[in-house]
């Protein structure tokens, strides 16, 4: 794994040399845009707005449009001039109790790895944050932007998680949400019972991208069919629950949930789910196999 940024964590007079690594990865299906008539891939070119000619990368600069059609060019040195120290430091400004921060502020995590000579100070900060249940609120510049970030312990490491500034959150003021609604005691008790019956311990491996798997199955079917259209089965759309039906819907939901839990104690749990999850690891191989079959089918069609 390659570090995307190197610098130091600073709090008080303490400086810890660190490297920043992505903590997440996305395995998205990649699609190409094709010309409809012959399925030739469509490519994009960087062209000048003025005359339409293609511009090579070494002739491209970064600029800011301060008036319509008027630009000022900014170089790497200009960005560094803003605050050289800030571009190299995760500057912790406050320590805040983890329960005081609304999770909506956090949005992108990175792992922090200590560099040469930083192990002891790194471990000290990690363990102190864990014991005190605090988060270090810091500012850091990555590339050309300053971010608010939280530094916190996670699975034996320090994690830097980017945060939204307060003015970046839209808020709920303009949403039409019920302020206060009279709910019967029976409805409330049944809703709580349903929540309790569906409660479980957090197991992240239990959840996976079912949409991606289902889409891959559609792709496999189309490859097997030689690219022909496949008949679509109509799907019933869920109907919104009417207030008058709320009690009966809660009763039925509770009944089905309890029945499902009872069956799960008699059968192997999640057989179908785990079977489909196992397919996820095979998607790359399946994709390669599909390409070979498609190529073979193309040659057979051409020979015929």
N, C-alpha and C positions, 0 to 999 in steps of 0.2 A: 504494500500500500504506500502510495506516495504522498508526502506532506504537501499541503496546499499553502502553508504559511509557517514561518518560523519567527520567533521573537521571545518575549518573556512575560510572565505574570508579575504584576507589581501591586503590592499592598503594604502600606507603611514604607519602611525602608528595605523590605524584602523583595528581591527579584529572583524569579525562577525561570531559567531558560526552558522553553517548551517548543514543541512542534504541533501543528494543528492537522488533524486527519478527519475525513468525512465519517460520520457515524451511521449513515444510511446509504442504501443503494436501491436503485430502481431497475426492475427487470421488465421493461415495457416492450410490447410487440412493436416492431418497427415496420411501418408501411411506406411504400413509395408511391408518388403520384405518377400516373401513366397516361400516355396518349390513348384515348379510347379506341381509335381505329386499329392500331397494331400493338398496343400494350408496350410501346417504347417508353422507357423511363424519362421523366421530365426533370431537367436540371435548372438550377437558378444561377444567374451570373450577377456580379456586382457591376452595375453600370452607372455612369455619371448622369445625373438628372439633366445637365445642360445639353449634352450632345448624344447621349445614348451609347457611348463607347464603353467597353469593358475596362475596369480598373484593377490592376494587379495589387496584391496585398501590400507590397513594399511602397506603393504610392498612396496608401490610405492613411489619413491622420484623424485625430479625434478633435471635434470642435463643439463649441457651444453657440447656439443661435440666440444672440442678445436682442436682435430686432429681426423682423421678417426679411429673410434673405441675406442677413449680415451675420458673419461668424467670427469667432476668435478661436485660434488653435491652441490646444493645451497639450503639453508634452509630459512625460513621466516626471521630469524634474519639477514641473509646476504643481503636480499633485503632492509630491514629497515636501515642497516648500510650505504647505499649509501647516503641518506639524510633524516634523521628522520623528520625534519621540513617539507620538501617537501611532505612527504606522508600524512600530515595532513592539508595541506593548499592549497587553491586556491589563488595562488600568482599573483595578478594583477600587470603587469609590465608597461603597457601603456594604454592610453585611445585614441581610434581612431574613427574618424567620420564614422558612419555606411555606408555611400555612398562610402567610399574609399576601402572597403573590397569586393572583388569578392565573390559572393555567393558560388562559386565552392569550396572554402576553408572549408565551414561548412558541417558537415555530420551527427552528432548525438546529439539530445538535451536531457537535463535533467532539471528537476525542482529543484530549491534551496529553502529550507524551513528554516526560522530562528529558532534557538533553544533558550532555556531559556536565557533571558537577551539580545537577539539580535534584537528584533523587531524594535526599533527606528533606529539603524544604518542600518538595512536592508532596511527599508522604505526610509531612506535618500539616500542611494546608488541607489535604484530603481528609485526614482523620479528625482534625479540629472542626471542619465543616460538618462532618458526619455526627460527631458527638454533640455539637451545639444545634444541629438541625437548621443551619443557616445557609443562605445562598449569597455568594459574592456578586454584587451588581457592578458590572464593569462596562467600560467603553473600549471598543477596539476598531481599528481601521483595517478592512480587508479590501484589497484592490483599490478602488476609488471611492469607497463609501464608509462612513463611520456607523457602527452598529452598537446598540445596547445589547448586553449579553449577561447571562447568569452563569456563574461558575459553581458547579456542585458535584458531589461525589456520586459515582454510579458504577456498580459492579467492579470495585477495586481501582477504578480510574477516576480522573477528574474529567468532567464533561463541560464544555462551553456551549451553551444553548443560546442562539440568537433570539432577541426579544423585540417586540414592537415597541416603538415609542408611544406614549399615551395618545398623542395627536394622530397616530396612524390607525387607531381603532375607531370604527364607525359609531359604536354605541347602539343602544336599543331604543333611544328616544323616538325615532321615526317609525318604529315597528308597531303594528297593531297587535298588541298582545293583551290578554285579559288581565286587568289589574286585580280585581277581586271577584270571584264567582262563588256563589253558594253551592257547596257540594254536600250531599247527604252523608251521614255517618256510615251508612251501609256501603255506599259507593267507595268512600275513602278506605274502609276496612278491607273491602274486596280488592281494591287496587294495591294496598299494602301486602295483602296475602299473595297476590299474583307476583309482585316484585320479589317477595321472599321465596316463593316456589321456583322462580327463575334465577335466583342468586347462585353464584358459583365463585370459586377461587380464580384469580386472574391467571390465565394460561395463554400467553401470546402465541404459542405454537398451534393453538386450537383454531385460530383465525387465519385464513389465507385468501388470496385473490380469486374468488370463484368466477368473477366476470372474465378474467383473463383466461382461465382454464376453459370456460364454456366457449369463448371466442376462438380459442385454439382448436376446439372440437369442430366448430363450424368451418374453419379453414381446412382442417383435415378432410372433412366431408367433401368440400368443394374440389380439393386436389384429387381425391379418389374419383369424383364424378367428372374429372377432366375440365373443370371450370364451369360446368353447366349450373344453371340456377336450380336451387333445391327448394321444394315446396315448404312453405312456412306454415307452422301450426299456430293458429290463433291463440293468444294468451288472454286470460281473463284479467281485467284490471281491478285492483282492490278498491272497494267502495269505502268512502269515508264513514266513520262511525257516527250515527245520528245520536243526539243526546237522549232521545226517548229509548234507544236500544242499548244504552251504556251498561246498565246493570246486567242484561242478558248476555251481552258480549263479554263482560268481565267474568261472568259465571262460566260461560263456554270456554274462555281462554284458560281459566283456572283448572277446569276439568281436563282439558287436553294436555296442559302442562304436567299435571299430576299423573295422568295416564302415561305420558311419555317417560317420566322419571321412573315409574314402576316398571315399564318395559325395559328400560336401560339397565336395570339390575338383573334382568333375566337373559339379556343378549349381550354379545360383545359390543362395547361402546364405540360408536363412531365408525363402524366398519366402512360404510360408504364414504364418509367424510375423509377418513384416512386413506382410503383407496384412491380418491381423487387427489388428495394432497400428495400422494406418492407420485402421481403423474406429473406434478410440477417439476420435479427433478429430471423428468424425461422429455420436457418440452423442447429443449434445445436439440436433443437427438432426433426427436420426432420431426422437427422443422427441417433438419438436414435430410432425413429420410424422405420427406415429402418433396423436397427439391429434386432428389434423384428420381423418384417415381414420376414427377411431372416431366422431367427431361426425357425419360424413357417413353412416356406416353406421347410426347411431342414427336419423337423419332418414328414411333410406330405409325402415327397418323400421317407423317410426311411420306413414309414408305408406301402406305396404302394408297 
